[in-house]
């Protein structure tokens, strides 16, 4: 039987991939270490492994996401530039609330976290970009409102999940209008002792800020 990859290694690799577009070209490894919270030797090792797997490439004296990985991202991304534009809004919302923040989009009959950053709480979820979201999550119900029970509805098209999917997990999600009439969902997730719907105001403000940024694309 093949040896399973430690969860910490996989998590570290995703953290490096998420941070790479923001790291710039100068002192790139040091910047990646700062953004991910990983030691420099670990960042070096992960970059080497990601290069072997074809996820990143060394070009013109710096690391970059590979063309094949970007092609995969475009298959999920419903609007060119959405992930990059949303990243700063998501990071700011995470700093304001301490919650895990995700931008969820429909993808081939399911729902995917196009971008996700972990929060301060330890949560019973796979908090990473690219993770599939159950149809019963608040974010998914915002995107499929006909399936939303009345008890989980909130004003302005929002939805709440108070331990409906996982014990100890609460979520609050709001719709984000995309150019062309499409929609995404902005969601925060917190531990049950700090209910997510108490942070509704900053989530709605972040959604409005994101819509304004997207209108300029």
LUMKOL-143724 format. One line per 2 residues: number of its first residue (from 1); their letters; for each residue x, y, z of N, C-alpha, C. Coordinates in Angstrom, 1 decimal. Layout:
! LUMKOL-143724
NUM = a = X/Y/Z/X/Y/Z/X/Y/Z ~ ...
//
This chain:
! LUMKOL-143724
1 = xx = 0.9/-1.2/0.0/0.0/0.0/0.0/0.9/1.2/0.0 ~ 0.5/2.2/-0.8/1.3/3.4/-0.9/1.2/4.3/0.4
3 = xx = 2.3/4.9/0.8/2.2/5.7/2.0/1.4/7.0/1.7 ~ 0.6/7.3/2.7/-0.3/8.5/2.5/0.5/9.8/2.8
5 = xx = 0.3/10.8/2.1/1.0/12.1/2.3/0.4/12.7/3.6 ~ 1.3/13.2/4.5/0.8/13.8/5.7/-0.1/15.0/5.4
7 = xx = -1.1/15.2/6.2/-2.0/16.3/5.9/-1.3/17.6/6.0 ~ -0.3/17.7/6.9/0.4/19.0/7.1/1.2/19.4/5.8
9 = xx = 1.7/18.4/5.1/2.4/18.7/3.8/1.4/19.2/2.8 ~ 0.3/18.6/2.7/-0.7/19.0/1.7/-1.2/20.4/2.0
11 = xx = -1.5/20.6/3.3/-1.9/22.0/3.7/-0.8/23.0/3.4 ~ 0.4/22.7/3.7/1.5/23.6/3.4/1.6/23.9/1.9
13 = xx = 1.5/22.9/1.1/1.5/23.1/-0.4/0.4/24.1/-0.9 ~ -0.8/23.9/-0.3/-1.9/24.8/-0.7/-1.6/26.2/-0.3
15 = xx = -1.1/26.3/0.9/-0.8/27.7/1.4/0.3/28.4/0.5 ~ 1.3/27.6/0.1/2.2/28.2/-0.8/1.6/28.6/-2.2
17 = xx = 0.8/27.7/-2.7/0.1/28.0/-4.0/-0.8/29.3/-3.9 ~ -1.5/29.4/-2.7/-2.4/30.5/-2.6/-1.6/31.8/-2.4
19 = xx = -0.5/31.7/-1.8/0.3/33.0/-1.5/1.2/33.4/-2.7 ~ 1.5/32.5/-3.6/2.4/32.8/-4.6/2.1/34.0/-5.5
21 = xx = 0.8/34.2/-5.9/0.5/35.4/-6.7/0.7/36.7/-6.0 ~ 0.7/36.7/-4.6/0.9/37.9/-3.8/2.3/38.1/-3.4
23 = xx = 3.2/37.1/-3.6/4.6/37.2/-3.1/5.5/38.1/-3.9 ~ 5.1/38.5/-5.1/6.0/39.3/-5.9/7.2/38.5/-6.4
25 = xx = 8.2/39.2/-7.0/9.4/38.6/-7.6/10.6/38.7/-6.7 ~ 10.7/39.8/-6.0/11.9/40.1/-5.2/11.7/39.4/-3.8
27 = xx = 12.9/38.8/-3.4/12.9/38.1/-2.1/11.6/37.2/-1.9 ~ 11.4/36.4/-3.0/10.1/35.7/-3.1/10.0/34.6/-2.0
29 = xx = 11.0/33.9/-1.8/10.9/32.8/-0.7/10.6/33.4/0.6 ~ 11.4/34.5/1.0/11.2/35.2/2.2/9.7/35.7/2.4
31 = xx = 9.2/36.2/1.3/7.9/36.8/1.3/6.9/35.6/1.5 ~ 7.1/34.5/0.8/6.2/33.3/0.9/6.2/32.8/2.3
33 = xx = 7.4/32.8/3.0/7.5/32.3/4.3/6.7/33.3/5.3 ~ 6.7/34.6/5.0/6.0/35.5/5.8/4.5/35.4/5.6
35 = xx = 4.0/35.2/4.3/2.6/35.1/4.0/2.0/33.8/4.5 ~ 2.8/32.7/4.5/2.2/31.4/4.9/2.5/31.0/6.3
37 = xx = 3.5/31.7/6.9/3.8/31.3/8.3/4.7/30.0/8.4 ~ 5.2/29.6/7.2/6.1/28.4/7.1/7.6/28.8/7.2
39 = xx = 8.4/28.0/7.7/9.9/28.3/7.7/10.4/28.3/6.2 ~ 11.4/29.1/6.0/12.0/29.2/4.6/12.4/27.8/4.1
41 = xx = 13.1/27.0/4.9/13.5/25.7/4.3/12.3/24.9/3.9 ~ 11.1/25.0/4.6/9.9/24.3/4.2/9.4/24.8/2.9
43 = xx = 9.4/26.2/2.8/8.9/26.8/1.5/9.8/26.3/0.4 ~ 11.1/26.3/0.5/12.0/25.8/-0.5/11.6/24.3/-0.9
45 = xx = 11.4/23.5/0.1/11.1/22.1/-0.2/9.8/21.9/-0.9 ~ 8.8/22.7/-0.4/7.5/22.6/-1.0/7.5/23.1/-2.5
47 = xx = 8.2/24.1/-2.7/8.3/24.6/-4.1/9.0/23.6/-5.0 ~ 10.0/22.9/-4.5/10.6/21.8/-5.3/9.6/20.7/-5.6
49 = xx = 8.8/20.3/-4.6/7.8/19.3/-4.8/6.7/19.7/-5.8 ~ 6.3/21.0/-5.6/5.3/21.5/-6.5/5.8/21.6/-7.9
51 = xx = 7.1/21.9/-8.1/7.7/21.9/-9.4/7.7/20.5/-10.1 ~ 8.0/19.5/-9.3/8.0/18.2/-9.8/6.6/17.7/-10.2
53 = xx = 5.6/18.2/-9.5/4.2/17.8/-9.8/3.6/18.6/-11.0 ~ 4.4/19.7/-11.4/3.9/20.5/-12.5/3.0/21.6/-12.1
55 = xx = 2.9/21.9/-10.7/2.0/23.0/-10.3/2.6/24.3/-10.3 ~ 4.0/24.4/-10.2/4.7/25.7/-10.3/5.9/25.5/-11.3
57 = xx = 6.4/26.6/-11.7/7.6/26.6/-12.6/8.6/27.7/-12.2 ~ 9.8/27.5/-12.5/10.9/28.5/-12.3/11.1/29.1/-13.6
59 = xx = 10.9/30.4/-13.7/11.0/31.1/-15.0/11.5/32.6/-14.8 ~ 12.4/33.0/-15.6/12.9/34.4/-15.5/13.4/34.7/-14.1
61 = xx = 13.9/33.8/-13.3/14.5/34.1/-12.0/13.5/34.1/-10.9 ~ 12.3/33.6/-11.1/11.3/33.6/-10.0/10.3/32.4/-10.2
63 = xx = 9.6/32.1/-9.1/8.6/31.1/-9.1/7.3/31.6/-9.6 ~ 6.5/30.8/-10.4/5.2/31.2/-10.9/4.3/30.0/-10.9
65 = xx = 3.0/30.2/-10.9/2.1/29.1/-11.1/2.2/28.6/-12.5 ~ 2.2/27.3/-12.7/2.3/26.8/-14.0/1.1/27.0/-14.9
67 = xx = 1.3/27.0/-16.2/0.2/27.2/-17.2/-0.9/26.2/-17.0 ~ -0.5/24.9/-16.7/-1.5/23.8/-16.6/-2.3/24.1/-15.3
69 = xx = -1.7/24.6/-14.2/-2.5/24.9/-13.0/-3.5/26.0/-13.3 ~ -3.0/27.0/-14.0/-3.9/28.2/-14.3/-5.0/27.8/-15.2
71 = xx = -4.8/26.8/-16.1/-5.9/26.3/-17.0/-6.9/25.6/-16.2 ~ -6.5/24.9/-15.2/-7.5/24.2/-14.3/-8.3/25.2/-13.5
73 = xx = -7.6/26.3/-13.0/-8.4/27.3/-12.3/-9.4/28.0/-13.2 ~ -9.0/28.2/-14.4/-10.0/28.9/-15.3/-11.2/28.1/-15.6
75 = xx = -11.1/26.8/-15.5/-12.3/25.9/-15.7/-13.3/26.1/-14.6 ~ -12.9/26.5/-13.4/-13.8/26.7/-12.3/-14.2/28.1/-12.2
77 = xx = -13.3/29.0/-12.5/-13.5/30.5/-12.3/-14.5/30.9/-13.3 ~ -15.7/31.4/-12.9/-16.8/31.8/-13.8/-16.5/33.2/-14.4
79 = xx = -15.6/33.9/-13.9/-15.3/35.3/-14.4/-13.8/35.5/-14.3 ~ -13.2/35.8/-15.5/-11.7/36.0/-15.5/-11.4/37.1/-14.5
81 = xx = -10.4/36.8/-13.6/-9.9/37.8/-12.6/-10.7/37.7/-11.3 ~ -11.7/36.9/-11.2/-12.5/36.8/-10.0/-11.7/36.4/-8.8
83 = xx = -11.0/35.4/-8.9/-10.2/34.9/-7.8/-9.2/35.9/-7.3 ~ -8.5/36.5/-8.2/-7.5/37.5/-7.8/-8.1/38.8/-7.2
85 = xx = -9.2/39.2/-7.8/-9.9/40.4/-7.2/-10.5/40.1/-5.9 ~ -11.0/38.9/-5.7/-11.6/38.5/-4.4/-10.6/38.3/-3.3
87 = xx = -9.4/38.0/-3.6/-8.4/37.6/-2.6/-8.2/38.7/-1.6 ~ -8.0/39.9/-2.0/-7.8/41.0/-1.1/-9.0/41.3/-0.2
89 = xx = -10.2/41.2/-0.7/-11.4/41.4/0.1/-11.5/40.3/1.1 ~ -11.3/39.1/0.7/-11.3/37.9/1.6/-10.3/38.0/2.7
91 = xx = -9.1/38.4/2.4/-8.1/38.6/3.4/-8.5/39.7/4.4 ~ -9.0/40.8/3.9/-9.4/41.8/4.8/-10.6/41.4/5.8
93 = xx = -11.6/40.6/5.2/-12.7/40.1/6.0/-12.2/39.2/7.1 ~ -11.2/38.4/6.7/-10.6/37.4/7.7/-9.9/38.2/8.8
95 = xx = -9.2/39.3/8.5/-8.6/40.1/9.5/-9.6/40.8/10.4 ~ -10.7/41.2/9.8/-11.7/41.9/10.6/-12.5/40.9/11.6
97 = xx = -12.7/39.7/11.1/-13.6/38.8/11.8/-12.9/37.6/12.5 ~ -11.7/37.3/12.0/-11.0/36.1/12.5/-11.6/34.8/12.0
99 = xx = -12.7/34.9/11.2/-13.4/33.7/10.7/-12.6/33.1/9.5 ~ -12.9/31.9/9.2/-12.5/31.3/7.9/-13.4/31.9/6.8
101 = xx = -12.9/32.4/5.7/-13.6/33.1/4.7/-13.5/32.4/3.4 ~ -14.5/32.2/2.6/-14.5/31.5/1.3/-15.4/32.2/0.3
103 = xx = -15.0/32.2/-0.9/-15.8/32.6/-2.0/-16.2/31.3/-2.8 ~ -17.5/31.1/-2.8/-18.0/29.8/-3.4/-18.7/30.1/-4.7
105 = xx = -18.4/29.2/-5.7/-19.0/29.3/-7.0/-19.6/28.0/-7.4 ~ -20.6/28.0/-8.3/-21.1/26.7/-8.9/-20.1/26.1/-9.8
107 = xx = -20.0/24.8/-9.9/-19.1/24.1/-10.8/-19.6/22.8/-11.1 ~ -20.2/22.6/-12.4/-20.6/21.4/-12.9/-21.6/20.6/-11.9
109 = xx = -22.6/21.3/-11.5/-23.6/20.7/-10.7/-23.2/20.6/-9.2 ~ -22.1/21.1/-8.8/-21.7/21.2/-7.4/-21.2/22.6/-7.0
111 = xx = -20.6/22.7/-5.9/-20.2/24.0/-5.4/-18.7/23.9/-4.9 ~ -17.9/24.9/-5.3/-16.5/24.8/-5.0/-16.0/26.1/-4.4
113 = xx = -15.2/26.0/-3.4/-14.5/27.2/-2.8/-13.4/27.7/-3.7 ~ -13.7/28.7/-4.5/-12.8/29.2/-5.5/-11.6/29.8/-4.7
115 = xx = -11.8/30.4/-3.6/-10.8/30.9/-2.7/-11.2/30.7/-1.3 ~ -10.3/30.3/-0.4/-10.6/30.2/1.0/-9.4/30.4/1.8
117 = xx = -9.6/31.1/2.9/-8.5/31.3/3.9/-9.0/30.8/5.3 ~ -8.2/30.1/6.0/-8.6/29.6/7.3/-8.7/30.8/8.3
119 = xx = -9.5/30.5/9.3/-9.7/31.5/10.4/-8.9/31.1/11.6 ~ -9.2/31.8/12.7/-8.5/31.6/14.0/-9.0/30.3/14.7
121 = xx = -10.3/29.9/14.4/-10.9/28.8/15.1/-10.4/27.5/14.4 ~ -10.3/26.4/15.2/-10.1/25.1/14.7/-11.5/24.6/14.3
123 = xx = -11.7/24.3/13.0/-13.0/23.9/12.5/-12.9/22.5/11.9 ~ -14.1/21.8/11.9/-14.1/20.4/11.3/-14.3/20.4/9.8
125 = xx = -13.6/21.3/9.1/-13.8/21.4/7.6/-12.4/21.4/7.0 ~ -12.3/21.1/5.7/-11.1/21.2/4.9/-11.0/22.7/4.4
127 = xx = -10.4/23.6/5.2/-10.4/25.0/4.8/-9.3/25.3/3.8 ~ -9.6/25.0/2.6/-8.6/25.3/1.5/-9.3/25.6/0.2
129 = xx = -8.6/26.4/-0.6/-9.2/26.7/-1.9/-9.3/25.4/-2.7 ~ -10.4/25.3/-3.5/-10.6/24.1/-4.3/-11.4/23.1/-3.6
131 = xx = -11.7/23.3/-2.3/-12.6/22.3/-1.6/-14.0/22.3/-2.1 ~ -14.6/21.1/-2.2/-16.0/21.1/-2.6/-16.9/21.4/-1.4
133 = xx = -18.0/22.1/-1.6/-18.9/22.4/-0.5/-20.2/21.6/-0.6 ~ -20.6/21.0/0.5/-21.9/20.3/0.5/-23.0/21.2/0.1
135 = xx = -24.0/20.7/-0.6/-25.2/21.4/-1.1/-26.0/22.0/0.1 ~ -25.8/21.5/1.3/-26.5/21.9/2.5/-25.8/23.1/3.2
137 = xx = -24.6/23.5/2.7/-24.0/24.6/3.4/-24.7/25.9/3.1 ~ -24.4/26.9/3.9/-25.1/28.2/3.7/-24.7/28.8/2.4
139 = xx = -23.4/28.7/2.0/-22.9/29.2/0.7/-23.6/28.6/-0.5 ~ -23.8/27.3/-0.4/-24.5/26.6/-1.5/-26.0/27.0/-1.6
141 = xx = -26.6/27.2/-0.4/-28.0/27.5/-0.4/-28.3/28.9/-0.9 ~ -27.3/29.8/-0.7/-27.4/31.2/-1.3/-27.5/31.1/-2.8
143 = xx = -26.7/30.1/-3.4/-26.6/30.0/-4.8/-27.8/29.1/-5.4 ~ -28.5/28.4/-4.5/-29.7/27.6/-4.9/-30.8/27.9/-3.9
145 = xx = -31.3/29.1/-3.9/-32.3/29.5/-2.9/-33.6/28.7/-2.8 ~ -33.9/28.0/-3.9/-35.2/27.2/-3.9/-35.0/26.0/-2.9
147 = xx = -33.8/25.7/-2.6/-33.5/24.5/-1.7/-33.3/25.0/-0.3 ~ -33.5/26.3/0.0/-33.2/26.8/1.3/-34.4/26.7/2.2
149 = xx = -34.3/26.0/3.4/-35.4/26.0/4.3/-35.6/27.4/4.9 ~ -36.9/27.7/5.2/-37.2/29.0/5.8/-36.4/29.3/7.0
151 = xx = -36.1/28.3/7.8/-35.4/28.5/9.1/-34.0/29.0/8.9 ~ -33.5/28.8/7.7/-32.1/29.2/7.4/-32.0/30.4/6.6
153 = xx = -33.1/31.0/6.2/-33.1/32.2/5.4/-32.8/33.5/6.3 ~ -32.1/34.4/5.7/-31.9/35.7/6.3/-32.1/36.8/5.3
155 = xx = -32.3/38.1/5.8/-32.6/39.1/4.8/-31.5/39.3/3.8 ~ -31.8/39.9/2.6/-30.9/40.2/1.6/-30.3/39.0/0.9
157 = xx = -31.1/37.9/0.9/-30.6/36.7/0.2/-29.6/35.9/1.0 ~ -29.3/36.2/2.2/-28.3/35.5/3.0/-28.9/34.2/3.6
159 = xx = -27.9/33.4/4.0/-28.3/32.1/4.6/-27.4/31.8/5.8 ~ -27.9/31.1/6.8/-27.2/30.7/8.0/-27.1/29.2/8.2
161 = xx = -26.0/28.8/8.7/-25.8/27.3/9.1/-25.4/27.3/10.5 ~ -26.3/26.9/11.4/-26.0/26.8/12.8/-25.8/25.4/13.2
163 = xx = -24.7/24.8/12.9/-24.4/23.4/13.1/-25.3/22.4/12.4 ~ -25.8/22.9/11.2/-26.7/22.0/10.4/-25.9/21.0/9.7
165 = xx = -24.7/21.3/9.3/-23.8/20.4/8.5/-22.8/19.7/9.4 ~ -22.1/20.4/10.2/-21.1/19.8/11.1/-21.4/20.3/12.5
167 = xx = -21.3/19.4/13.5/-21.4/19.9/14.9/-20.2/20.8/15.2 ~ -20.5/21.9/15.9/-19.5/22.8/16.3/-19.2/23.9/15.3
169 = xx = -19.8/23.8/14.1/-19.5/24.8/13.0/-20.7/25.6/12.7 ~ -20.5/26.9/12.6/-21.6/27.8/12.1/-21.1/28.6/10.9
171 = xx = -22.0/28.9/10.0/-21.6/29.7/8.8/-22.6/30.7/8.5 ~ -22.2/31.8/7.8/-23.1/32.8/7.3/-22.6/33.2/5.9
173 = xx = -23.6/33.2/5.0/-23.2/33.4/3.6/-24.1/34.5/3.0 ~ -23.6/35.2/2.0/-24.4/36.3/1.3/-24.1/36.1/-0.2
175 = xx = -25.0/36.6/-1.0/-24.8/36.5/-2.5/-23.8/37.6/-2.9 ~ -23.1/37.3/-4.0/-22.2/38.3/-4.6/-22.6/38.3/-6.1
177 = xx = -23.1/39.4/-6.6/-23.5/39.5/-8.0/-22.3/39.7/-8.9 ~ -22.2/38.9/-9.9/-21.1/39.0/-10.9/-21.6/39.6/-12.2
179 = xx = -20.7/40.2/-12.9/-21.1/40.8/-14.2/-21.7/39.7/-15.1 ~ -22.8/40.0/-15.9/-23.4/39.0/-16.7/-24.5/38.3/-16.0
181 = xx = -24.9/38.7/-14.8/-26.0/38.1/-14.1/-25.7/36.8/-13.3 ~ -24.4/36.4/-13.3/-24.1/35.2/-12.6/-23.8/35.6/-11.1
183 = xx = -23.7/34.6/-10.3/-23.6/34.9/-8.8/-22.5/34.0/-8.2 ~ -21.9/34.5/-7.2/-21.0/33.7/-6.3/-21.6/33.9/-4.9
185 = xx = -20.9/33.3/-3.9/-21.4/33.4/-2.5/-20.2/33.6/-1.6 ~ -20.3/34.6/-0.8/-19.2/34.9/0.2/-19.6/34.4/1.5
187 = xx = -18.8/33.5/2.1/-19.2/32.8/3.4/-18.1/33.0/4.4 ~ -18.5/33.1/5.7/-17.6/33.0/6.8/-18.0/31.8/7.6
189 = xx = -17.0/31.2/8.3/-17.3/30.0/9.1/-16.6/30.2/10.5 ~ -17.3/29.9/11.5/-16.7/30.1/12.9/-17.1/28.9/13.8
191 = xx = -16.5/28.8/14.9/-16.9/27.8/15.9/-18.2/28.1/16.5 ~ -18.9/27.2/17.0/-20.3/27.4/17.5/-20.4/28.4/18.6
193 = xx = -19.3/28.4/19.5/-19.4/29.4/20.6/-19.3/30.8/20.1 ~ -19.0/31.0/18.9/-18.9/32.4/18.3/-19.7/32.4/17.0
195 = xx = -21.0/32.4/17.1/-21.9/32.2/16.0/-21.6/33.2/14.8 ~ -21.5/32.6/13.6/-21.1/33.4/12.4/-22.1/34.5/12.1
197 = xx = -23.4/34.3/12.4/-24.4/35.3/12.0/-24.2/36.6/12.8 ~ -23.5/36.6/13.9/-23.2/37.8/14.6/-22.3/38.7/13.9
199 = xx = -21.6/38.2/12.9/-20.6/38.9/12.1/-21.2/39.3/10.7 ~ -22.6/39.3/10.6/-23.2/39.5/9.4/-22.9/40.9/8.7
201 = xx = -22.8/41.9/9.5/-22.6/43.3/8.9/-21.3/43.3/8.1 ~ -20.1/42.9/8.7/-18.9/43.0/7.9/-18.9/42.1/6.6
203 = xx = -19.7/41.0/6.7/-19.8/40.1/5.5/-20.5/40.8/4.4 ~ -21.6/41.5/4.7/-22.4/42.2/3.7/-21.6/43.4/3.2
205 = xx = -20.8/44.1/4.0/-20.0/45.1/3.5/-18.9/44.6/2.6 ~ -18.3/43.5/2.9/-17.3/42.9/2.0/-17.9/42.5/0.7
207 = xx = -19.1/41.9/0.7/-19.8/41.6/-0.6/-20.0/42.8/-1.5 ~ -20.4/43.9/-0.9/-20.6/45.1/-1.6/-19.3/45.6/-2.2
209 = xx = -18.3/45.6/-1.4/-16.9/46.0/-1.9/-16.5/45.1/-3.0 ~ -16.7/43.8/-2.9/-16.3/42.9/-4.0/-17.0/43.2/-5.3
211 = xx = -18.3/43.4/-5.1/-19.1/43.7/-6.3/-18.7/45.0/-7.0 ~ -18.3/46.0/-6.3/-17.8/47.2/-6.8/-16.4/47.0/-7.6
213 = xx = -15.6/46.2/-7.0/-14.3/45.8/-7.6/-14.5/45.1/-8.9 ~ -15.5/44.1/-8.9/-15.8/43.3/-10.1/-16.4/44.1/-11.2
215 = xx = -17.1/45.1/-10.9/-17.8/45.9/-11.9/-16.7/46.7/-12.7 ~ -15.5/46.8/-12.2/-14.5/47.6/-12.9/-13.6/46.6/-13.8
217 = x = -13.9/45.3/-13.7/-13.1/44.4/-14.5/-13.4/44.5/-16.0
//
